[in-house]
Amino acid sequence: MSKRILIVLAGLAALPLQAGTDDLFADRFMGVATEFNAVWSPDVELVEGDAVAALIDVDASGAVFTFSTALLTAAGVDFTPGEIMVLEGVALRRVDGVSPSGTETIVTTSQAALNEAITSGQMDWSLGIGFEEIASAEMFIPGRGTGCSPAFDPEAQQISFECSFDDYTMAMNLSRTGSTTTIQYQVTKGTDQANASITGTGTLSNFDANGSASFDGGELTGFQQNTRDAQMDLNIALAAAGSGSNDLNFEVPFPIIRIPFNVGPIPMSIDIGVQFVAIMEVPLAATASATASADFRYRGDTGFTYEGATVDTTATINDHDFLNGEFDSASNFVSVDAGFGIAFPRVSLNVLTSEVAWVHTGFTLQSSLRFGPICKVGIAGLVVQGGYQLEIMGVEIFSEQATFAQEERRVESEGCPQRGVGALSFPSI
């Protein structure tokens, strides 16, 4: 049975001044261009510029803000329950309560949507996502206590992590080389006698991300988020021997790379993550085994567009290939299934503290054996998937996960029933 993990890092983006300094590979992007033009609602209390220094603390939930009363007064800021607090680069929240506490003012808040604060206006952002200027990045470790141990070596410009979940151990290293990032990963399961090992290397080239949001009459009228010229080359090699039955569906519970930026006073970020999936039905008693390896190539564009009613999704695979595929499996009259998939990069757009849109490119490799009749199957697959949730923008519309584009290459022995073995997929986390 496949198990799933979802770990929410509540309040992370709401902490003052931390979004740009405490994240892995912070300030590592090639450049960001933004534009913000807005007419604020009369209910907005805008705290910007030097006035932001009045903020002393935000609690772990991101709902309770502590300010210096003297600095609020000097800045002419007077919070009133019911209005919307826009705190430049930190938060946009509805004020529920205001109470004095000595020399401090405590403001309790709840979530507010962008359209409640912006009567009309336009937001635009464009980022060239590369791997430059990371030598001065600081370490951010949300994975502590969740079975993961991240590490960052600024001198070598390398990030690494190791995660343990059920019977699996997953390790990954990323290092910058010019305009590309090199990745190395390994997933292991079991003991010396009954084990599975998946290894691989790959390169991710710089790519572009851009988007926009428009408002009119206090409503979201348009939204776009696009990635352009994503380029990934990857190798997967799998070997399993009597490793038993145990599936895996695991998303690393923190962004490997976070790129924080502001559009006007609104804090946003692009997060890059990874998801692993595996199926292992390789019985020890049947002396079962399975091996597979292949090289993958992907070049493509993806996009989300909302224009007042529905969200349209697009994906263009400009170039792809499966090379050097080798598959084998064996057992004493017992079915065998061994498969592995890595979804990388998983690119998500976050507005305030909410994930608004995400997309990943998944690469899968599978080796299977069936009896009655005897059938050996090898499958190399490529899938582009994504999802969206526009509630923070003011629209109750979402898609947990959809497949935008999919390609596969199958190798089958003679006598196999048509489509007797399905390709490995990436379930929603």
C-alpha positions as a LaTeX table, in Angstrom:
\begin{tabular}{lrrr}
\hline
Residue & $x$ (\AA) & $y$ (\AA) & $z$ (\AA) \\
\hline
Met1 & 0.00 & 0.00 & 0.00 \\
Ser2 & 1.34 & 3.39 & $-0.96$ \\
Lys3 & 1.77 & 5.84 & 1.91 \\
Arg4 & 1.76 & 9.60 & 1.62 \\
Ile5 & 3.27 & 12.46 & 3.54 \\
Leu6 & 2.17 & 16.07 & 3.58 \\
Ile7 & 4.09 & 18.42 & 5.83 \\
Val8 & 2.98 & 22.05 & 5.96 \\
Leu9 & 5.51 & 24.64 & 7.08 \\
Ala10 & 2.96 & 27.03 & 8.56 \\
Gly11 & 3.82 & 30.69 & 8.82 \\
Leu12 & 7.18 & 30.36 & 7.07 \\
Ala13 & 6.74 & 33.18 & 4.57 \\
Ala14 & 5.22 & 35.46 & 7.20 \\
Leu15 & 8.37 & 35.86 & 9.27 \\
Pro16 & 9.84 & 39.35 & 8.91 \\
Leu17 & 13.01 & 39.72 & 6.89 \\
Gln18 & 13.64 & 35.96 & 6.78 \\
Ala19 & 12.23 & 35.11 & 3.35 \\
Gly20 & 15.25 & 36.60 & 1.63 \\
Thr21 & 18.03 & 35.56 & 4.01 \\
Asp22 & 17.34 & 32.19 & 5.63 \\
Asp23 & 16.37 & 30.03 & 2.67 \\
Leu24 & 18.51 & 27.49 & 0.87 \\
Phe25 & 20.26 & 29.12 & $-2.10$ \\
Ala26 & 18.64 & 32.46 & $-1.29$ \\
Asp27 & 19.41 & 35.30 & $-3.72$ \\
Arg28 & 20.63 & 32.71 & $-6.17$ \\
Phe29 & 18.49 & 33.68 & $-9.12$ \\
Met30 & 19.81 & 35.41 & $-12.20$ \\
Gly31 & 17.39 & 38.32 & $-11.94$ \\
Val32 & 13.82 & 39.29 & $-11.19$ \\
Ala33 & 11.70 & 41.99 & $-12.79$ \\
Thr34 & 8.39 & 43.02 & $-11.22$ \\
Glu35 & 5.72 & 45.65 & $-11.69$ \\
Phe36 & 2.90 & 46.58 & $-9.30$ \\
Asn37 & 0.12 & 49.08 & $-9.88$ \\
Ala38 & $-2.90$ & 48.93 & $-7.58$ \\
Val39 & $-5.80$ & 50.88 & $-6.16$ \\
Trp40 & $-6.16$ & 49.74 & $-2.57$ \\
Ser41 & $-9.48$ & 49.08 & $-0.89$ \\
Pro42 & $-10.49$ & 51.73 & 1.68 \\
Asp43 & $-10.18$ & 48.94 & 4.27 \\
Val44 & $-6.42$ & 48.58 & 3.77 \\
Glu45 & $-3.89$ & 49.75 & 6.36 \\
Leu46 & $-0.62$ & 49.81 & 4.40 \\
Val47 & 2.57 & 49.47 & 6.43 \\
Glu48 & 5.59 & 50.07 & 4.20 \\
Gly49 & 9.09 & 51.50 & 4.14 \\
Asp50 & 10.56 & 52.44 & 7.52 \\
Ala51 & 7.25 & 51.70 & 9.24 \\
Val52 & 7.87 & 47.95 & 8.81 \\
Ala53 & 10.56 & 48.32 & 11.52 \\
Ala54 & 7.72 & 48.55 & 14.04 \\
Leu55 & 7.20 & 44.79 & 13.67 \\
Ile56 & 8.83 & 42.89 & 16.53 \\
Asp57 & 7.60 & 39.34 & 16.11 \\
Val58 & 5.20 & 36.98 & 14.33 \\
Asp59 & 4.04 & 33.82 & 16.07 \\
Ala60 & 4.57 & 30.36 & 14.58 \\
Ser61 & 1.05 & 30.27 & 13.10 \\
Gly62 & 1.62 & 33.53 & 11.22 \\
Ala63 & $-1.57$ & 34.94 & 12.78 \\
Val64 & $-0.38$ & 37.03 & 15.76 \\
Phe65 & 1.82 & 40.08 & 15.14 \\
Thr66 & 3.67 & 42.03 & 17.83 \\
Phe67 & 4.55 & 45.67 & 17.14 \\
Ser68 & 6.34 & 48.48 & 18.94 \\
Thr69 & 3.56 & 50.87 & 19.95 \\
Ala70 & 5.90 & 53.87 & 19.81 \\
Leu71 & 7.07 & 53.09 & 16.28 \\
Leu72 & 3.50 & 52.49 & 15.07 \\
Thr73 & 2.48 & 55.86 & 16.48 \\
Ala74 & 5.49 & 57.60 & 14.90 \\
Ala75 & 4.57 & 56.09 & 11.53 \\
Gly76 & 0.90 & 57.11 & 11.88 \\
Val77 & $-0.31$ & 53.48 & 11.79 \\
Asp78 & $-3.49$ & 52.74 & 13.72 \\
Phe79 & $-4.87$ & 49.21 & 13.27 \\
Thr80 & $-8.63$ & 48.71 & 13.51 \\
Pro81 & $-10.46$ & 45.35 & 13.67 \\
Gly82 & $-12.03$ & 44.49 & 10.32 \\
Glu83 & $-9.49$ & 46.27 & 8.14 \\
Ile84 & $-6.79$ & 44.53 & 6.09 \\
Met85 & $-3.18$ & 44.90 & 7.19 \\
Val86 & $-0.71$ & 44.96 & 4.28 \\
Leu87 & 2.75 & 44.63 & 5.77 \\
Glu88 & 5.31 & 45.22 & 3.02 \\
Gly89 & 7.27 & 42.09 & 2.17 \\
Val90 & 5.76 & 40.15 & 5.07 \\
Ala91 & 2.02 & 39.58 & 5.05 \\
Leu92 & $-1.48$ & 40.54 & 3.95 \\
Arg93 & $-3.96$ & 39.70 & 6.73 \\
Arg94 & $-7.38$ & 40.72 & 8.07 \\
Val95 & $-7.19$ & 42.35 & 11.50 \\
Asp96 & $-9.38$ & 40.54 & 14.04 \\
Gly97 & $-8.21$ & 42.19 & 17.24 \\
Val98 & $-5.86$ & 44.88 & 18.59 \\
Ser99 & $-4.68$ & 44.95 & 22.21 \\
Pro100 & $-1.96$ & 46.86 & 24.10 \\
Ser101 & 0.66 & 44.94 & 26.09 \\
Gly102 & 3.06 & 47.28 & 27.89 \\
Thr103 & 5.13 & 49.03 & 25.23 \\
Glu104 & 3.83 & 46.70 & 22.56 \\
Thr105 & 0.69 & 46.28 & 20.45 \\
Ile106 & $-0.61$ & 42.78 & 19.75 \\
Val107 & $-2.54$ & 42.34 & 16.49 \\
Thr108 & $-4.43$ & 39.08 & 15.90 \\
Thr109 & $-5.31$ & 38.30 & 12.29 \\
Ser110 & $-6.90$ & 35.82 & 9.91 \\
Gln111 & $-6.33$ & 35.06 & 6.25 \\
Ala112 & $-7.42$ & 37.59 & 3.65 \\
Ala113 & $-7.42$ & 37.23 & $-0.12$ \\
Leu114 & $-5.66$ & 39.62 & $-2.48$ \\
Asn115 & $-8.89$ & 40.75 & $-4.13$ \\
Glu116 & $-10.16$ & 41.97 & $-0.74$ \\
Ala117 & $-7.22$ & 44.39 & $-0.57$ \\
Ile118 & $-6.83$ & 45.36 & $-4.24$ \\
Thr119 & $-9.82$ & 47.06 & $-5.83$ \\
Ser120 & $-8.14$ & 47.25 & $-9.23$ \\
Gly121 & $-4.65$ & 46.84 & $-10.53$ \\
Gln122 & $-1.98$ & 44.71 & $-12.14$ \\
Met123 & 0.90 & 42.56 & $-10.83$ \\
Asp124 & 3.65 & 41.22 & $-13.11$ \\
Trp125 & 6.74 & 39.14 & $-12.36$ \\
Ser126 & 9.49 & 37.57 & $-14.44$ \\
Leu127 & 12.44 & 35.53 & $-13.18$ \\
Gly128 & 15.40 & 33.96 & $-14.88$ \\
Ile129 & 15.94 & 30.94 & $-12.64$ \\
Gly130 & 19.59 & 30.03 & $-12.59$ \\
Phe131 & 22.20 & 29.10 & $-10.06$ \\
Glu132 & 24.30 & 32.19 & $-9.61$ \\
Glu133 & 25.37 & 34.19 & $-6.56$ \\
Ile134 & 24.83 & 31.47 & $-3.97$ \\
Ala135 & 28.15 & 31.81 & $-2.15$ \\
Ser136 & 26.60 & 34.20 & 0.40 \\
Ala137 & 23.42 & 32.17 & 0.92 \\
Glu138 & 22.48 & 31.18 & 4.46 \\
Met139 & 21.12 & 27.85 & 5.66 \\
Phe140 & 17.44 & 27.17 & 6.19 \\
Ile141 & 16.56 & 23.75 & 7.64 \\
Pro142 & 12.80 & 23.12 & 7.88 \\
Gly143 & 13.40 & 19.37 & 7.39 \\
Arg144 & 14.79 & 18.82 & 10.89 \\
Gly145 & 12.55 & 16.44 & 12.81 \\
Thr146 & 10.74 & 15.18 & 9.69 \\
Gly147 & 13.08 & 12.33 & 8.82 \\
Cys148 & 15.26 & 14.55 & 6.61 \\
Ser149 & 18.72 & 16.00 & 7.14 \\
Pro150 & 19.56 & 18.84 & 4.72 \\
Ala151 & 23.01 & 20.43 & 4.48 \\
Phe152 & 24.54 & 23.32 & 2.54 \\
Asp153 & 28.19 & 23.87 & 1.61 \\
Pro154 & 28.53 & 27.50 & 0.45 \\
Glu155 & 32.18 & 27.10 & $-0.58$ \\
Ala156 & 31.43 & 24.16 & $-2.86$ \\
Gln157 & 28.06 & 25.72 & $-3.79$ \\
Gln158 & 26.38 & 22.40 & $-3.08$ \\
Ile159 & 23.18 & 21.41 & $-1.33$ \\
Ser160 & 22.44 & 17.88 & $-0.14$ \\
Phe161 & 19.87 & 16.01 & 1.91 \\
Glu162 & 19.04 & 12.53 & 3.15 \\
Cys163 & 15.52 & 11.39 & 4.09 \\
Ser164 & 14.28 & 8.13 & 5.60 \\
Phe165 & 10.72 & 6.93 & 5.19 \\
Asp166 & 9.37 & 3.41 & 5.83 \\
Asp167 & 12.02 & 1.01 & 4.47 \\
Tyr168 & 13.54 & 3.57 & 2.10 \\
Thr169 & 16.46 & 5.97 & 2.41 \\
Met170 & 16.71 & 8.79 & $-0.14$ \\
Ala171 & 19.76 & 10.98 & $-0.71$ \\
Met172 & 20.31 & 13.78 & $-3.22$ \\
Asn173 & 23.07 & 16.29 & $-4.02$ \\
Leu174 & 22.81 & 19.41 & $-6.19$ \\
Ser175 & 25.80 & 21.49 & $-7.25$ \\
Arg176 & 26.13 & 24.46 & $-9.59$ \\
Thr177 & 28.32 & 24.33 & $-12.69$ \\
Gly178 & 28.05 & 27.43 & $-14.85$ \\
Ser179 & 24.49 & 27.74 & $-16.16$ \\
Thr180 & 23.44 & 24.25 & $-15.08$ \\
Thr181 & 22.88 & 22.35 & $-11.87$ \\
Thr182 & 24.14 & 18.80 & $-11.59$ \\
Ile183 & 22.08 & 16.38 & $-9.52$ \\
Gln184 & 23.04 & 13.02 & $-8.05$ \\
Tyr185 & 20.56 & 10.83 & $-6.18$ \\
Gln186 & 20.28 & 7.40 & $-4.60$ \\
Val187 & 17.29 & 5.56 & $-3.15$ \\
Thr188 & 17.90 & 2.32 & $-1.23$ \\
Lys189 & 15.66 & $-0.24$ & 0.47 \\
Gly190 & 16.21 & $-3.34$ & 2.56 \\
Thr191 & 19.26 & $-5.38$ & 3.62 \\
Asp192 & 22.25 & $-6.97$ & 1.88 \\
Gln193 & 20.21 & $-10.12$ & 1.19 \\
Ala194 & 16.96 & $-8.47$ & 0.13 \\
Asn195 & 17.43 & $-5.03$ & $-1.33$ \\
Ala196 & 16.67 & $-2.45$ & $-3.95$ \\
Ser197 & 18.87 & 0.37 & $-5.18$ \\
Ile198 & 18.06 & 3.23 & $-7.53$ \\
Thr199 & 20.79 & 5.62 & $-8.60$ \\
Gly200 & 21.06 & 8.40 & $-11.12$ \\
Thr201 & 22.61 & 11.62 & $-12.29$ \\
Gly202 & 21.28 & 14.53 & $-14.28$ \\
Thr203 & 21.57 & 18.17 & $-15.25$ \\
Leu204 & 19.00 & 20.96 & $-15.02$ \\
Ser205 & 19.64 & 24.07 & $-17.10$ \\
Asn206 & 18.54 & 27.60 & $-16.26$ \\
Phe207 & 14.94 & 28.38 & $-17.21$ \\
Asp208 & 12.45 & 31.25 & $-17.05$ \\
Ala209 & 9.33 & 31.73 & $-14.93$ \\
Asn210 & 6.89 & 34.59 & $-15.40$ \\
Gly211 & 3.34 & 35.50 & $-14.52$ \\
Ser212 & 0.76 & 38.17 & $-13.88$ \\
Ala213 & $-2.46$ & 38.88 & $-12.00$ \\
Ser214 & $-5.07$ & 41.55 & $-12.74$ \\
Phe215 & $-7.95$ & 42.83 & $-10.61$ \\
Asp216 & $-11.02$ & 44.96 & $-11.33$ \\
Gly217 & $-14.01$ & 45.76 & $-9.15$ \\
Gly218 & $-12.48$ & 43.83 & $-6.27$ \\
Glu219 & $-12.33$ & 40.62 & $-8.35$ \\
Leu220 & $-9.52$ & 38.62 & $-9.93$ \\
Thr221 & $-10.00$ & 39.04 & $-13.68$ \\
Gly222 & $-6.86$ & 37.38 & $-14.98$ \\
Phe223 & $-3.95$ & 35.22 & $-13.86$ \\
Gln224 & $-1.02$ & 33.60 & $-15.66$ \\
Gln225 & 1.96 & 31.55 & $-14.55$ \\
Asn226 & 4.41 & 30.10 & $-17.08$ \\
Thr227 & 7.72 & 28.27 & $-17.20$ \\
Arg228 & 9.74 & 28.52 & $-20.37$ \\
Asp229 & 12.66 & 26.56 & $-21.79$ \\
Ala230 & 12.93 & 23.99 & $-19.02$ \\
Gln231 & 15.73 & 21.54 & $-19.90$ \\
Met232 & 16.46 & 18.31 & $-18.05$ \\
Asp233 & 18.76 & 15.38 & $-18.84$ \\
Leu234 & 18.55 & 12.42 & $-16.45$ \\
Asn235 & 19.73 & 8.85 & $-15.97$ \\
Ile236 & 17.93 & 6.22 & $-13.87$ \\
Ala237 & 19.37 & 2.80 & $-12.96$ \\
Leu238 & 17.33 & 0.32 & $-10.89$ \\
Ala239 & 18.29 & $-3.05$ & $-9.37$ \\
Ala240 & 16.13 & $-5.09$ & $-6.97$ \\
Ala241 & 16.68 & $-8.59$ & $-5.56$ \\
Gly242 & 14.09 & $-10.14$ & $-3.24$ \\
Ser243 & 13.26 & $-6.73$ & $-1.83$ \\
Gly244 & 9.68 & $-7.63$ & $-0.89$ \\
Ser245 & 6.48 & $-5.65$ & $-1.35$ \\
Asn246 & 6.45 & $-2.00$ & $-0.39$ \\
Asp247 & 5.43 & 1.09 & $-2.38$ \\
Leu248 & 6.74 & 4.61 & $-1.94$ \\
Asn249 & 5.21 & 8.04 & $-2.56$ \\
Phe250 & 7.33 & 10.71 & $-0.90$ \\
Glu251 & 7.70 & 14.42 & $-1.46$ \\
Val252 & 10.72 & 15.94 & 0.26 \\
Pro253 & 9.05 & 18.07 & 2.95 \\
Phe254 & 10.85 & 21.33 & 2.21 \\
Pro255 & 11.85 & 23.35 & $-0.84$ \\
Ile256 & 15.26 & 22.31 & $-2.10$ \\
Ile257 & 15.58 & 25.79 & $-3.55$ \\
Arg258 & 13.46 & 28.81 & $-2.62$ \\
Ile259 & 13.55 & 32.08 & $-4.56$ \\
Pro260 & 11.80 & 34.81 & $-2.55$ \\
Phe261 & 10.76 & 38.10 & $-4.14$ \\
Asn262 & 8.22 & 40.87 & $-3.67$ \\
Val263 & 5.77 & 42.24 & $-6.22$ \\
Gly264 & 5.09 & 45.65 & $-4.77$ \\
Pro265 & 4.50 & 44.94 & $-1.07$ \\
Ile266 & 3.25 & 41.37 & $-1.72$ \\
Pro267 & 5.69 & 38.59 & $-0.67$ \\
Met268 & 5.96 & 35.74 & $-3.17$ \\
Ser269 & 8.37 & 32.91 & $-3.96$ \\
Ile270 & 9.25 & 30.26 & $-6.50$ \\
Asp271 & 9.99 & 26.92 & $-4.82$ \\
Ile272 & 11.81 & 24.03 & $-6.47$ \\
Gly273 & 11.28 & 20.59 & $-4.94$ \\
Val274 & 11.38 & 16.88 & $-5.70$ \\
Gln275 & 9.08 & 13.86 & $-5.36$ \\
Phe276 & 10.03 & 10.17 & $-5.42$ \\
Val277 & 7.72 & 7.23 & $-6.18$ \\
Ala278 & 8.48 & 3.50 & $-6.30$ \\
Ile279 & 6.73 & 0.16 & $-6.58$ \\
Met280 & 8.48 & $-2.95$ & $-5.29$ \\
Glu281 & 6.87 & $-6.36$ & $-5.74$ \\
Val282 & 10.00 & $-8.52$ & $-5.79$ \\
Pro283 & 9.39 & $-11.60$ & $-3.54$ \\
Leu284 & 12.37 & $-12.96$ & $-1.61$ \\
Ala285 & 10.94 & $-16.52$ & $-1.48$ \\
Ala286 & 10.72 & $-16.67$ & $-5.27$ \\
Thr287 & 14.37 & $-15.58$ & $-5.73$ \\
Ala288 & 12.94 & $-12.71$ & $-7.75$ \\
Ser289 & 14.97 & $-9.90$ & $-9.28$ \\
Ala290 & 14.55 & $-6.96$ & $-11.62$ \\
Thr291 & 16.87 & $-4.48$ & $-13.30$ \\
Ala292 & 16.34 & $-1.47$ & $-15.55$ \\
Ser293 & 18.21 & 1.58 & $-16.77$ \\
Ala294 & 17.62 & 4.41 & $-19.25$ \\
Asp295 & 18.62 & 7.95 & $-20.16$ \\
Phe296 & 15.97 & 10.67 & $-20.45$ \\
Arg297 & 15.92 & 14.01 & $-22.26$ \\
Tyr298 & 13.25 & 16.71 & $-21.84$ \\
Arg299 & 12.79 & 20.25 & $-23.20$ \\
Gly300 & 9.46 & 21.98 & $-22.65$ \\
Asp301 & 7.16 & 24.85 & $-21.66$ \\
Thr302 & 4.14 & 24.90 & $-19.32$ \\
Gly303 & 1.50 & 27.44 & $-18.40$ \\
Phe304 & $-1.66$ & 28.29 & $-16.45$ \\
Thr305 & $-4.15$ & 30.93 & $-17.62$ \\
Tyr306 & $-7.29$ & 32.17 & $-15.81$ \\
Glu307 & $-9.57$ & 34.68 & $-17.53$ \\
Gly308 & $-12.61$ & 35.00 & $-15.32$ \\
Ala309 & $-14.19$ & 31.55 & $-15.49$ \\
Thr310 & $-11.85$ & 28.59 & $-15.78$ \\
Val311 & $-8.15$ & 27.80 & $-15.72$ \\
Asp312 & $-6.59$ & 26.59 & $-18.95$ \\
Thr313 & $-3.39$ & 24.59 & $-18.72$ \\
Thr314 & $-0.83$ & 24.11 & $-21.47$ \\
Ala315 & 2.27 & 21.97 & $-21.86$ \\
Thr316 & 4.52 & 21.75 & $-24.87$ \\
Ile317 & 7.18 & 19.06 & $-25.04$ \\
Asn318 & 9.58 & 20.71 & $-27.44$ \\
Asp319 & 12.00 & 17.81 & $-27.43$ \\
His320 & 12.22 & 14.48 & $-25.59$ \\
Asp321 & 13.94 & 11.13 & $-25.91$ \\
Phe322 & 14.49 & 7.80 & $-24.14$ \\
Leu323 & 17.94 & 6.34 & $-24.78$ \\
Asn324 & 19.97 & 3.26 & $-23.82$ \\
Gly325 & 17.03 & 1.43 & $-22.25$ \\
Glu326 & 17.84 & $-1.97$ & $-20.70$ \\
Phe327 & 15.31 & $-4.10$ & $-18.78$ \\
Asp328 & 15.33 & $-7.60$ & $-17.24$ \\
Ser329 & 13.40 & $-9.53$ & $-14.57$ \\
Ala330 & 13.27 & $-13.10$ & $-13.25$ \\
Ser331 & 11.46 & $-15.23$ & $-10.63$ \\
Asn332 & 10.18 & $-18.76$ & $-9.88$ \\
Phe333 & 6.67 & $-18.37$ & $-11.34$ \\
Val334 & 5.75 & $-15.27$ & $-9.30$ \\
Ser335 & 4.95 & $-11.89$ & $-10.80$ \\
Val336 & 7.58 & $-9.19$ & $-10.42$ \\
Asp337 & 7.14 & $-5.40$ & $-10.53$ \\
Ala338 & 9.97 & $-2.96$ & $-9.85$ \\
Gly339 & 9.59 & 0.68 & $-10.75$ \\
Phe340 & 10.93 & 4.09 & $-9.76$ \\
Gly341 & 10.09 & 7.65 & $-10.61$ \\
Ile342 & 11.58 & 11.05 & $-9.82$ \\
Ala343 & 9.66 & 14.28 & $-10.37$ \\
Phe344 & 12.23 & 17.05 & $-10.67$ \\
Pro345 & 12.06 & 19.93 & $-10.84$ \\
Arg346 & 8.74 & 20.53 & $-9.06$ \\
Val347 & 8.28 & 24.28 & $-9.60$ \\
Ser348 & 5.64 & 26.07 & $-7.53$ \\
Leu349 & 4.51 & 29.68 & $-7.24$ \\
Asn350 & 3.63 & 30.86 & $-3.74$ \\
Val351 & 1.67 & 34.05 & $-3.08$ \\
Leu352 & 1.77 & 35.16 & 0.55 \\
Thr353 & 1.77 & 31.79 & 2.38 \\
Ser354 & $-0.25$ & 29.84 & $-0.21$ \\
Glu355 & 0.84 & 27.65 & $-3.12$ \\
Val356 & $-1.06$ & 29.01 & $-6.12$ \\
Ala357 & 0.26 & 26.90 & $-9.00$ \\
Trp358 & 2.76 & 24.08 & $-9.41$ \\
Val359 & 4.12 & 21.90 & $-12.19$ \\
His360 & 6.59 & 19.03 & $-12.29$ \\
Thr361 & 8.29 & 16.87 & $-14.88$ \\
Gly362 & 8.32 & 13.21 & $-13.89$ \\
Phe363 & 10.65 & 10.51 & $-15.20$ \\
Thr364 & 9.74 & 6.85 & $-14.60$ \\
Leu365 & 11.39 & 3.47 & $-15.19$ \\
Gln366 & 9.74 & 0.08 & $-14.71$ \\
Ser367 & 10.65 & $-3.60$ & $-15.18$ \\
Ser368 & 7.93 & $-6.27$ & $-14.85$ \\
Leu369 & 7.40 & $-10.00$ & $-15.30$ \\
Arg370 & 4.04 & $-11.80$ & $-15.63$ \\
Phe371 & 3.07 & $-15.44$ & $-16.07$ \\
Gly372 & 0.22 & $-17.04$ & $-18.05$ \\
Pro373 & 1.54 & $-16.26$ & $-20.65$ \\
Ile374 & 5.12 & $-15.31$ & $-19.78$ \\
Cys375 & 5.47 & $-11.59$ & $-20.39$ \\
Lys376 & 8.44 & $-9.31$ & $-19.72$ \\
Val377 & 7.84 & $-5.58$ & $-19.98$ \\
Gly378 & 10.13 & $-2.57$ & $-19.71$ \\
Ile379 & 8.66 & 0.94 & $-19.63$ \\
Ala380 & 10.37 & 4.35 & $-19.69$ \\
Gly381 & 7.94 & 7.22 & $-19.14$ \\
Leu382 & 7.81 & 11.01 & $-19.11$ \\
Val383 & 4.90 & 12.96 & $-17.63$ \\
Val384 & 4.22 & 16.67 & $-17.10$ \\
Gln385 & 1.70 & 17.34 & $-14.32$ \\
Gly386 & 0.50 & 20.31 & $-12.33$ \\
Gly387 & $-2.17$ & 21.83 & $-10.16$ \\
Tyr388 & $-3.52$ & 25.16 & $-8.99$ \\
Gln389 & $-5.43$ & 26.74 & $-6.11$ \\
Leu390 & $-6.52$ & 30.35 & $-6.58$ \\
Glu391 & $-8.30$ & 30.92 & $-3.25$ \\
Ile392 & $-5.64$ & 33.36 & $-1.98$ \\
Met393 & $-6.25$ & 35.40 & $-5.16$ \\
Gly394 & $-10.00$ & 35.49 & $-4.41$ \\
Val395 & $-11.36$ & 32.68 & $-6.62$ \\
Glu396 & $-12.70$ & 29.36 & $-5.33$ \\
Ile397 & $-11.25$ & 27.26 & $-8.11$ \\
Phe398 & $-8.63$ & 24.53 & $-7.85$ \\
Ser399 & $-7.21$ & 21.37 & $-9.38$ \\
Glu400 & $-5.29$ & 19.04 & $-7.08$ \\
Gln401 & $-3.39$ & 17.44 & $-9.95$ \\
Ala402 & $-3.80$ & 17.11 & $-13.71$ \\
Thr403 & $-1.67$ & 15.53 & $-16.42$ \\
Phe404 & $-0.71$ & 18.02 & $-19.13$ \\
Ala405 & 1.41 & 15.80 & $-21.37$ \\
Gln406 & 2.70 & 12.24 & $-21.31$ \\
Glu407 & 5.05 & 10.08 & $-23.37$ \\
Glu408 & 6.31 & 6.53 & $-22.88$ \\
Arg409 & 8.39 & 3.88 & $-24.56$ \\
Arg410 & 7.64 & 0.18 & $-23.98$ \\
Val411 & 9.68 & $-2.95$ & $-24.67$ \\
Glu412 & 7.69 & $-6.22$ & $-24.47$ \\
Ser413 & 8.46 & $-9.89$ & $-25.06$ \\
Glu414 & 6.40 & $-11.89$ & $-27.53$ \\
Gly415 & 3.05 & $-13.12$ & $-26.23$ \\
Cys416 & 2.37 & $-10.22$ & $-23.91$ \\
Pro417 & $-1.32$ & $-9.24$ & $-23.68$ \\
Gln418 & $-1.97$ & $-5.77$ & $-25.03$ \\
Arg419 & $-1.22$ & $-3.18$ & $-22.33$ \\
Gly420 & $-0.94$ & $-5.85$ & $-19.67$ \\
Val421 & 1.26 & $-3.65$ & $-17.45$ \\
Gly422 & 0.50 & $-0.01$ & $-16.72$ \\
Ala423 & 3.11 & 2.69 & $-16.41$ \\
Leu424 & 4.17 & 4.02 & $-13.02$ \\
Ser425 & 2.51 & 7.31 & $-12.03$ \\
Phe426 & 2.96 & 10.13 & $-9.52$ \\
Pro427 & $-0.03$ & 10.17 & $-7.13$ \\
Ser428 & $-1.01$ & 13.47 & $-5.60$ \\
Ile429 & 0.72 & 14.09 & $-2.26$ \\
\hline
\end{tabular}
